[in-house]
Amino acid sequence: MKTIAKFLTGLVAVEHFLFLIIEMFLWQKPVGLSMFKNTAEFAEATAALAQNQGLYNGFLAAGLIWSLIAAKRDVRIFFLLCVVVAGVFGAATVSPTIFFAQAVPAILALGLTLLKR
């Protein structure tokens, strides 16, 4: 159970690192445009906002990686909770698919992390 929890936490960290790359560097490129269904004009107008959002995703990824490297269960719980909150908020304000892409993996990792105690 402990190994699966850490594996899922690692997947959530990778997912948020990929969000960082897309939002900070690929927002106005074809992959970013198609992933978020944006027009080139909208992507240009919102590029700075996307970069800021990408930076926050990077902080989430860094915190989750830190929790795994330092074996800090409480830190892992904190950052997984942050991802869950962000996923729920994104689902409520932007698109319900965000819940499944972002919150569900974090909920699974969090649940297993809490069970292992």
N, C-alpha and C positions, 0 to 999 in steps of 0.2 A: 504494500500500500504506500509506504514511504517513497519508494522508488518511482511509482506511478505518479504520485503527487509532485515530485521534483521534475519528472519528465514533462508533465503538463504545464508546470510553471515555466520551464524552459521554452516550451512551445509558445506560451503567451508572451514571453520576453522576445522571442524571435518575431512574432507577429507585430509587436509594437516597434521593433527596430525596422521592420519592413515599412510600417506606416511612416516612420521618420523619413526613410529614403524617398518614398513616394511623395509625401507632402512637402518635404524640403527641396527635393531635387528634380522630381519628375512630374510635378503638379501641372505644368504647362506642356508636357510631352504627351505623345499619343497614349501611353499606358495610364497616365494620370487622368487625362481627359476621358478616356473610356471607362475607367474604373469608377469615377465619380459622376459620369454622365454630364460633364461640363462642356460648355462651348469654350473656344479659345479666348473669347472676349471676357467671359466670366472668370476663367482661370487667371487671366492677366490681372483683372481687377482685384482678385482675392489672393494673389500669390503670397503677399506678406502675411495674411491671416493663416494661410495653409502652412507657411514655414513656422509660425509661432506654434500652431497645433502640432506640427511634426516634432518640434523641440520638446514639447510636453510628453509626447509619446516616447521620445528617446529617454526622458527622465524615468518614465515608468519601466522601460526595458532595463535601464541601468540599475534601478532599485531591485528589480526581480533577479537580475544576474548577481548583484551584490548579495542578496539573501541566500542564493544557492552557493556561492563561493565561500561566504563567511559562515554558512550553516546557521543562519539566524531565522528561526521559525517565525518569531514575532514580526520581523521585518518583512518576511514573505507574506504573512497574513495582511499586514498593512497595505503593501503594494497591490496585492490581489484584490483587496477591498476597494482600493482606488480605481482599479480597472473595472470592477463590477459597477461602481457608481457611474463612471464615465460611460460605460456601455448602456446602462439603463437610461441615463440622461440623453445620450445620443439617440437611442431608440425613441424616446418620448418627443424629442425636439427635431430630429432630422429624418430618420428612417428606421422602421422596426427591424430591418435586417441587421442593423448595428448590434442589436441585442444578441443575435445568434452568432455573429462573427466575433464579437468582442467580449460580451458579458458571459455567455455560456461557457467558453473554455476556462475563463477565470473562475466561474462558479464551481466548475468541476474540480479544478486544481485546489481551490479554497476548501471545498468540502472534504477532499481527501487529506489535505494538510491538517484540517481540524480533527478528522477521524483518527489520525495516526497517534495522537497523544496517548 
